Amino acid sequence: MTVKQLSVFAQNKPGRLSALTGILAQNGVNIRAISVADTKDFGILRLIVSDIDKAKQSLKDDAVVTETSVLAVIAEDKPGGMARMMDTLYKANISVEYMYSAFLNPSESNACLILRVDNNEEAVSALTEGGFKLLSQEDMAKI
């Protein structure tokens, strides 16, 4: 079970993040998770949104947008919750390329992490067997 992530490539200049998030807002797209990484000249916004197609359509004239499959995993929001998840992936020989948190909290005792891994299928299997809940694209849109 994967979710679609948008990677938005944009110039690194004042007001650019405001403009891009404003476009999404004007088009009724809710940002469910975001990560921003930058270099001197360009930035990459990694986004999980409520409506992937509407987001891609609304941003297409303003930025380069690509789509990637990632995992949205629920972890216990307590010391060791993320460590247990990382250990589960390590034991399955799954490499985490990057990770960030989502703006949603299905309960007060859980957190949602977005993971880009080297093998989605094996990671889904390992995490499911390890007792972790994975969210779907539909889950991310409605929570």
NORQUI-V631614 format. One record per pair of residues at least 12 apart in sequence whose C-alpha atoms are under 8 Angstrom apart, sorted by the first residue. I is the first residue (numbers start at 0). J is the second residue. Records with the same first field share a line. If there is no record, write none. Layout:
BEGIN
I: J  J
END
This chain:
BEGIN
0: 70  123  133  134  135
1: 68  69  70  71  119  134  135  136
2: 47  68  69  70  71  134  135  136  139
3: 47  51  66  67  68  69  136
4: 45  46  47  48  66  67  68  69
5: 44  45  46  47  51  55  64  65  66  67
6: 43  44  45  46  64  65  66  67
7: 43  44  45  46  62  63  64  65
8: 41  42  43  44  62  63  64
9: 41  42  43  44  62  63
10: 40  41  42
11: 37  38  39  40  41  42
12: 40
19: 58  61
22: 57  58
23: 54  57  58
26: 53  54  57
28: 48  49  50  53  54
29: 48  49  50
30: 46  47  48  49
31: 46  47  48  49  101  102  103  139  140
32: 45  46  47  48  99  100  101  102  103  113
33: 45  46  47  99  100  101
34: 46  99
47: 139
48: 139  140
49: 139  140  141
50: 140
68: 115
69: 113  114  115  116  119
70: 112  113  114  115  119  123  133  134
71: 111  112  113  114  133  134  135
72: 111  112  113  114  131  132  133  134
73: 109  110  111  112  131  132  133  134
74: 109  110  111  112  131  132
75: 108  109  110
76: 107  108  109  110
77: 108
84: 126  131
87: 125  126  129
88: 122  125  126
91: 121  122  125
93: 116  117  118  121  122
94: 116  117  118
95: 114  115  116  117
96: 114  115  116  117
97: 114  115  116
98: 112  113  114  115
99: 112  113  114
100: 112  113
101: 113
103: 142
105: 142
END
